[in-house]
Amino acid sequence: MTTRFYLSVFLLLAFPALAQAWWNEEWSFRKQITVDGAAAQLGGGLSEVPVLLRLHTGNFGYFQDMKADGADLRFVAGDDKTPLKYHIERFDPINEMALVWVKLPTLIAGAKENIWMYYGNPAVADAQDGAGSYDTAQALVYHFTEQGAPRDVTAYGNQPARSAVLPEPAALIGVGARFDGNAVIEIAASPSLQYLPGKAWSFSTWLKLEAPQQKASLLRMGDDLSLSLDGLVPTVQYGGSELAGPALSVGEWHHLALSLSQDGTRIYIDGVEAAAAAPLAGGLDAPITIGLGLTGLLDELQIASSARGADWFKLAVYTQSAQGDAVAYGGDEQNQSGGNSYFSVILKNVTIDGWVVIAILAVMAVVSVLVMFGKAWVITRVRRDNQAFLDDFRKLGADDEDKLDAAESEEERELAASPFLMALATKHDHYQSSPLYRIYHVGVQEIRNRQGRTVSAQAAALSGAAINAIRASLDASLVRETQKLNNQMVLLTIAISGGPFLGLLGTVVGVMITFAAIAASGDVNINAIAPGIAAALVATVAGLAVAIPALFGYNYLGSRIRDISADMRVFVDEYLGRIAEHHGQ
């Protein structure tokens, strides 16, 4: 009954869960990712919208199973059949961080859109499609890089005519651009960037101000349109009109957007319409200047030949910002006999420091097991030889009480120093593992040393002082035998007390690293935290796995050793009684 129960529990925990059909059997792993339209507070549906995916140790632990450049990444729609366009902004397997943009065909308000991320195919070629990751209305996208001028990801190729901005590694989304008041980005006029009467146009970026601005121009398009910052207030000047939004805060990232259409001119701040006015009369077809006089940071600069609405900007806010929770990361599945074990997912997320602690605990576990089995073997041999010796000892008469004593060989004296080696010895014809015999042997030697070996000397009685001296020798022998039996038991106490603390240390460090990775990537949700926390707790489980068996073994072995020690004390008293009776005055 008990065996069946534990076997059932083991199978439920360890047997892989059945998974649904695999998009392509050549890929070893996949991960389900969910974009939640309700969490993004969408009021309507969106189509062909790019979504940022942040991968890090908090939500993804399989960087070591991917190609070094992430070329084996593939994204498939929720039907597990339709490939999705995507491109990688950043892939850093060493620091285990990645930023990937995926184009969703549709996203409905209040609904969730599931996609599958496949990876783990070393033989496949790169399939990124930056231009295909956006709709045809997307005219310009700058992600910014650590080296050189920003590059337009879209198919229109609107590269900067001049760029003097400095890279900012710690921006909101990977690398951003730092403006020091003198640096600007100049973009030449092009058909894809112009605003035509009766059409629409929009501009958006992430902005972090480091101080109130002095008439800084965030965006300037010829002399007819500018988006400037007066102090902390974003203001649009267009066609002789002016539109001002609410003040921004210093030191925080804000999503700032401008939309032009025949329905009006609108400013959006953090996905919310902040100001609106009459539409711009006429068209715009002029070079664009970004960041004239600006002091602060920009990230993810975009221009589109359509009026992106509030839902578009809300989705950007709730999927790209550190506070966004519209993207949820599910567990990783392995293409192995149709399923995946949760334990493999957890172990894949264990960090290096966690493995170090687990390795130390593994050594402690091996040592504990060796000590427990070794002591159990020794105690078994000791009890057997003790019983055999006592049976023979109690048959002795007064004239032959030294009959059981035998001279020890050099090999036996060497083995006597180690109860374990003595127990393993094949020769057990003379109570070799019995501590009672060794106490008896000391007593016989003490009597012989005091009485001599002549008949007249043996007939002489021992004085009270001599018997007390023999008692002291027997007690000393008893202490030494007890020490031998307790030898290495301290290793079990170290495992009992130190194992849980080492496991706790690994867990605390693992949790710290998980939260640090989440802070660095800016992805905060329960699905990002759960894998890292679960992996960190593996160290605590390992510590308890070391301590619990050691605790049971220590208590059991300790009780057996106490029984043997009690038998030795009783034997010493019994033997001294015989000596006093037969040899005393």
N, C-alpha and C positions, 0 to 999 in steps of 0.2 A: 504493500500500500504506500509506504513512505517513499520507496524507490521510484514507483510510478509517478508519484506526485512531483518529486524533484525533476524527474526526466521530462515531464510535461512542461514545467516552468522553464526549464532550459531550452526546450524546443520553441516555446512561444517567444522567448527573448532573442534567441540566436538565429532562428530560421528566417531567411529573407522574406520580406513582404512581397506579395505578388504585385507586379506593376503592369500598366497597360502597354499597348503596342509601342514599339520603339521606332522612331522616325527613320533611323539608319543604323544598322547593326555594326557599322564600322566605328561608331563612336562609343566609348566605354562608359561615359558618365552623362548625366543630365541633371538639371535643376529647374524646378518650377518657380516662376516669378509672376507675381500678381500685381497689376496696376489697378488701383481702386478709384473709380470715378467719384464715388461718394466721399472718400477721404479727401479728394482734391476739390470738393465742393463745386463740382461742375453743374451748370444750369441747363446745359444742352449737350449734344453729341459733338465729337471731334473726329476728323478723318485725316489720315496721313500725318500723324503728329509724332515728332521724335521725343523719346523718353530717355532720360539719363539713368543708367544703372551703375551703382557704386558697389564694387566688389572689394572685400577686405577680410581680414581674419575673423571679424565678428560675424560674418554671414556666409563665408566661403573659405573652405580649407583645403582646396585641391589644386593650388597653384603649381605644386610640384608634379602634378599629373598632366600638365598642359605644356604645349610648346613654349619656348622661351619668349616668343613675341605674341603669343595668343592667337596664332594663325589657325588653330583648330577650333576656335569658337564658331558656333552656328546658333541661330535663333529661329525658332519655329513657332507658328501660331498655336493657339490653344487646341486646335483640331489635331495637332501633332503631325500635320501633313504639309502646311504652307510655309515655305521659308520666308523669313523677314529680312529686309535690308538693314544693315548696321555698319558702324565703323568704330574703331577704337581711338579714343583721344589719348589715353595713357594706359600702359601696361607695364607694371613693375613687379615681376615675380619675386624679386629678392625681398622687397619690403611688403610683398603680398597686398598690393593695391592695384585696382584697375578701374578705369572710367570708360564706359561703352555706351554709345548712342544707338538706340533701336527704334525703327519706325513702326508704329502701330497702325494697322489699316483703319481701325475704328476704335473709339472709346465712348461708351454711352454713359450719360449722367446717371448716377446711382447704381451703376453696375460695375462688375469686376471683369477685367480682361486678363486671361491667363496666357502666358507664353512659356516656351521651353528653351532653356539654354543648354546646348549640347557641347561637350568638350571631351578631350582625351583621345585624339586620333593623330599620332605623330607622323603619319604618312600623307596627310592632306595638305593642300596648298591654301594660301591666304585667300579669303573670299570677301574682304571688306569692300564696301561700296559707299564712300562718303557722299557722293553726289546723289545716289539713290536713297540715302537716308532722309531726304527732305522732299517736299512736294515742289512742283514747278514754280510756285510763287516765292519760294525762298531764294532771294537774290544774293545774300551774303551771310556767311557765318564765320566768325573768328573765335577759335578756342584759345588761342595764344599758346606759345611754347617757351621753353627755357632758352632756346637759341634762335637768333635771327628774328625777322619780322613775322607777324602773324600771317597765316595762309588761309585763303578762303576755301572752305570745304565743299561748297556747292559746285554744281556743274558750270556756273557762269564764270568762275575764276576771277572774281574781282579782287585782285591782289593789291596791296597798298602801293601807291606811287612813292611814298616816303613814310618811314616809321622810325621814331626815335625813342619809343617807350622802353622802359626797363622791365625785364621779367620779374614777376613776384611769385616765388614757388608756393607760398602758403596762401593762395587765393581760395575762393569759395569752391571752384571746380578745377582741381588740378592747379595749373599755372595761370596766373592772371597778368595784367599789365599795370605797371606803376607809372603814374603821371606826376611829374615834379613841378608843374607850372610852366615848363618850357617845352616838354615833349609833346608831340602831336602825331596823329596818324592821318595821312592824306590819301584820299581815294579818288581816282580819276572818274569823271562822268562816264556813264555807260548806259545803254538802252535798258538793261535789266534793273538799274537803280533809279531810273527817272520816275517821276510822279506825273501821270497824265490826267487831264480833266475827265471826270466821269469814272475814273478808276480809283484804286485805293493804294495805300502805302503805310508801312509801319516800321518802327525802330524800337529795339529793346536791348537792355544790357543789365548786368548786375553792377551795382555801384556801391563803393564804400568810401565815404568822405572822412578825411582825417582832421579837418578843420573847416569852419565856415569859409565859403569861397568869395573871391572878389571878382564878380562878373565873369566867372569861368564859363566857357562855351563847351558844353558836352558834345553837342552836335551842331554843325553849321553846314548848310547846303546853299552855296552861293550867297546872295544877299536877301533871299526871299524867305528863308526858314532857318531858325536857330532854336535850339533847346539849351538854355543857359541856367546857371545856378547863381542866384543873388543871395549871398549868405548861405542858407540851407534850403531855400525855396526854389524848386524847379519851375522855370518859366519858359513858355513858348512864344516867340515872336514870329508872326507869319502875315504877310500881305498887309502890313500896317496895323494888325490886331495883336493882342497880347492875352495869354492864358496862363494863369499861375496855379500851381497845386499846393498842397500843404507842405510844411517844412519837414525835411528829412532829419534823422538823428545822426550824430557823429559817432564813428567807430563801429557802425553796424552795417551789414550788407542789406541793400534794398534792391528790389527788382523795379526798374524804372522803364516805362514804355510810352511811346507816342504813336497814335494812330490817326491817319488822315483818310477821310472818305467823304463822299457826298452827304453822308449823314451827320458829319461834324468832325471837329478836331477834339481828341480826347487824350488825357494824361492818365496813365495807370500806375499806381504805386503798390507793389507787393500783390499784384493780381486784382486789385480793386480800383474801379474807376474813381479818380480823385478830382478831376475837373473836366468840363466839356464846354465847347463854344461852337460858333458857326464854322462851316467848312472853309477850306482854303480855296480861294478863287484862282483859276489859272493852273498852270503846271510847273513842275520843277525838273530841270535837267542841267545840273551843275556839279562841279567837284564837291566832294564831302570832306570836311575836316573834323576830326574827333579829338576832344580833350584840349582845346586851346585855352591855356591859363588854368587848367584843372590841377588840383592837388588831391590825389587820392588813388583808388584802385578801381579798375574795370575788369570784368570777366564776362565771357559768353556774349559777345556783341553780335547782333543780328539785324538784318534789314530784309523786308519782304515786300513784294509788290501786291500785297493784299492787306486788308484791314483785319489784323489779328484781334479777336475780341477778348472779353474778360475771361472766358473759359480757357482760351489758349494760354494766357498769362498766368491764370491760377494753376494750371497744370504744371507750368514751368516752376512756379513758386513751391508747390507741394511735392515735386519730384527732384528738384535740383538743390533746394536749400537744406541746411543742416537740420531744420525743424520739420522738414517734410516727412510725412508718413504714408504717402500714397503708393509707395512701392514696397511690397512685402516679398521676402525671400523664403522659399520653402526649403525642404530638406534635399540633400543630394542623393541620387539614385545611381546604382551601378548596373550596367548591362551584364549580369552574370546569373545565368539560370533563371532569368526572368525576374530578378528582384534584387533587394538590397537590405543589408542588416543595419539597424540603427547604430550598432556598436562601431561599424566601420566608418560611419559618418562622424561619430563622436571622436574616434581616434584620429581621423584625418585633421581634426581641428585642434589637436593638442599642440601647443607651442614647444619650442626648443627647451625652454626652462622647465616645462612640465615633463618632458621626456627625461631630462637630467634627474629630476626628483624621482620619477618612476624607476629609472635605472638604479638609483641608490636604494630605493625600497625593494627592488627585485633582488639585489645583493643581500639585503637584510633578510628577505624571505627565504632565500636559499640557505643562508647561514642558520636561520631559525629551524628550518626543516631538518638540516643535517644534525643540529644539536638535539632536536626532539627525537629523531629516529635513533641517533647514536645513544642517547641516554636511555631510551626505551629498551634497546638491545642490551645495554650494560645492566640495567635493573633486572631484566629477565634472567640473565646469567647469574647475577649476584644472588637473587632469591633462590634459584635452583641449587647453586653450590652451597649457600648458607643452610638450606634445608638438609642437603646431603651430609654436610659436616655435623650439624646438630644431631641428626639421627645416629651417627657413629660416635659422637662425643658422649652422648648420654648412655652409651653401652659400656663405656670404660670403667674399669675398677680402680681402686686406690693404688694398686701396684703398677698399672699400665697406663696411667693418665697421659704420659708423653708418647704413647704409641702412635698417635696420628701425626706427630711432627715429622717432617722430612726436610732434608737439606735442600735449600733452593739453589738452582743452577744460575749461572750468570745471565742466561737469557731470561729466566723467570724474574730475576731482580730488575732487569731493565723493563720488562713488560709490566711489572707491578706499579711502575710510576704512572701508567696510563690504563685506567679501568677499561677503556674502549678497546685498546689493543689486546688487553688480556682477555676480554670477552670474545674477540674475534679469533683468538688463538685456537688452533684445532685440538690442542692437548688440554683436556679437562679431567684428568684422572686423579688429581689430588687437590681438589677445592681451589683451583687457581684464581677463581673470581670471587671467592668468599672473603669478605672483610672479617668475619668471625674467626675464620681459620688464621688470618694474619695476626689478630689480637691474641689468639691462643698460642701461636708461634712465638710471639714476644714474651708471653707469660712463661712458656717452657724454657726459653733461653734465659730469662731472668732467674728462674729457679736453679737451673744448671750452673749458672755463673756463681750463685751464692752457696750451693751445696757441694759443688765439685762433682767429680765423676767416680770417686772411690766409694766402696760400699759403706765404710764408716762415716764418710762425709755425708752420704745421702741419708743415713739414718739420723743425722743430727737435725733437730727442729729449727725452724726459722723464728727469729725474734719478731716482736711486734713492729719494730722499726723496719725490718727487712720486708715484712708483708706490706707495710705502708709504701715502701719504695716500689715494690712490684705494682701496687695499686696505681701509683703515679705513672709508671711506664705503660700500664694498660690504658689509663685515661688518655695519655698522650697519643697512643696508637689509635684509640677511638676517634680523637679529634682529627688526626691525619686522614683516617679512612673517611670520615664525614666530609672533609675538605675535598677529597678525591671525588666523592659522589656528587658534590655541589659544583665541581669544576665546570665552567662554561655556562652555568645556568644564568649568569649575569647577562649573557648575550640575549637570552629570552626577555629579561627585564628591559634591556635597551630597546628591543623590538616592540615590546608592549607600550612603553612610554614614549619612545622616540618616533615610532611609525606614524601615529596620527598627527603629531606635530609637523613632521616632514611633509606629510600629505597636505596639511593645512597651509603650509608655506607655499607649496606648489600651486594650490588653489588660489590663494591670495594674489600671487604674482601673475597667474594666468588671467584672473579677473581684471587686474590692473592693465595688462597688455590688451585685453579685449576692449576695455573702455577707451584706452589710448588710441587704438586703431579706429574705433568708432568716431572719436573726437577728430582724428586726422582726416577721416573720409567724409564726415558730416552726415552719415546715415544713422538715424536714431529711430529704431523701432524694435519690437520684441523679437521679430524674426532675425534681426541683425545681432541681437544680444544673445539669444538662446543657444546657438551652436558653440560660441566661445565659452559661455558659462558652463554648459554641459561638459565641454572638454576640460575646463579648469577643474571641475569637480572629480574628474577621473583620478587626479592626484590624491584627493581625500579618500576616494574608494580604495585606491592602492594602499594608502597608509592603514586603513582599517583592515584590509585583506591581509596585511602583514601582522597587525597587532592582535586580531581576534584569534587566529589559530595559535599564535604564540602564547596568548593568555590561557587558553584551554590547556595547551601542552604544559605550560609552567605549573599550573595548579595541579594537574594530574601527576606529573613527575615529582613535584614537590611533596605531595602526599605520600607517594611511594618511597621517596628518600627519607621522609620523617619516620615511616614505618620501619625501614631498615635501621635507621639511627636508634630508634627505640629498642629494636631487637639487640643491637650492639650494647646498649647500656644495660639491658637485662642480662646479657651474656657475661659482661664484665662482673656484675655483682654475683652471678651464679659461679663463675670461675674463681673469683676471689674467695667465695665461701668454701669451695672445695680445697683451695690452697690452704686456707686457715685451718680447715678441719684435718687435713692429712699431713700438713707440714708445720703447723703452728706448735707453740710450746704448751 
